[in-house]
Amino acid sequence: ALGYALDAIRWCVEALGAHTRFVAALPPALVKPFSGSAARAMLIETMQHYGVDSYPALLAATMQGSTETTFYVVAVYFGAVGIKRVRHTVGCALAADLAGVVASIAVCAWFFAPH
């Protein structure tokens, strides 16, 4: 399913006429809201596949630091203090994760992308 999602994202970005070099770094960013350890495993896999100093590895590492394990935070921290209505929190947190991913792509394209 992740492969199909990445192919769909790659197709949409190509249709817009933009570079698709960032798509290889998206798996850790897509998994991070659910599991930090799974995102770290995908980051390590990206580094092993492309090389530690490659653009996908640098971008994936930047995304790793720019996003949060949203559902873990909501479940543990909100559960600890007894907050039950988290509808708006989840939406805002996922929007913040998206902003972190987009900012990571922009910053890494500026600093690290081959021109």
N, C-alpha and C positions, 0 to 999 in steps of 0.2 A: 504494500500500500504506500509506503514511503517513496519507493521508486516511481510509482505512478504520480504521486503528488509533486515530486521534483520535476518529472517530465512535463507536467501541466504548467508548473511555474516557469520552466525553461521555455516552453512554447509561448506562453503569454508575454514573457519578456522579449523574446525574439520578434513577436508580432508588433511590439511597440518600437522595435528597432534599437533596443539597448543591448549592451554586452551581457552575456550570460555567465561570465566567469565566477560570479558570486554564488551561483546555485550549488556548486560542490560543497560550499561551507554551510548550507542551510540545515542539514540533519541535526546537528547539536542544538540549533536555535529552535527547531520545531519540537524537539523532545524536552527542552529545558523547563517549560512550565509544568510538566508532569513529574520529572525526575532529574535531579541534579546529577546523580551517579550515572544514569544512562546517558545523559548529555556529555559527561566527562568521558565515558567510554567511546562515544561517537567522535569526540574531539581527538582522542588518542588514535582512533582508527583513521581519521582524516589525516592526522600527522604522519602515520605510518604509510598511508597510501600515497600521499602527495609530497611528503617530505616536510620537515619541521619549519623550514624557511620559505615554504611555498605560499603563494597568495591565499589559497583556500585554508591552509592551516593558520595563518596569521589572522585572517578574517574570522574563522571559527573561534579562535581564542579570544578575539575582541568581543564577539557576540556572547561568548560564555561569561565574560565579565560585565556585560551590559544588560543582561536579563536576569530574571529571578525565577525560582521554583514556586510559581504562583499558587498552585493548588496545594502544595505542601504547607506554605505559609498560612493560607486561609484555613486549612484543616487544623493545623497544630496551634497556631497562635490565637486564632479566633475561637477555637474550641476551648482553649485554656481559660479564656475569660468569659465564655458562655454566650458569645454573639452567634445568633442563628441566621439572621438575614444578611446574606453576603452577595446578593445579586449585583448590586452596583460596584462593590469592591472587586469582584471577579472581572467585570467588564473594564473597569479602570485599570486594573493590574495588567490585563492582557493588552490593553491599548498602550500601556507603558512598555511592555515587552516588545510590542511591534515598533514603537518609537526607538527603543534601544537597538533593534535589528536594523532598522532603516538608517539610523545614525552611524552604526558600525559599518554598514556598507559604504556610506558616503565618506566617512573618515578614512577607511582602509583604501578606498578607491583613490583618494587624494594622496595618501602616504605611500602605499605599497603596490598599487596596480602597475603593471607594465604599460608603457605608453606607446 
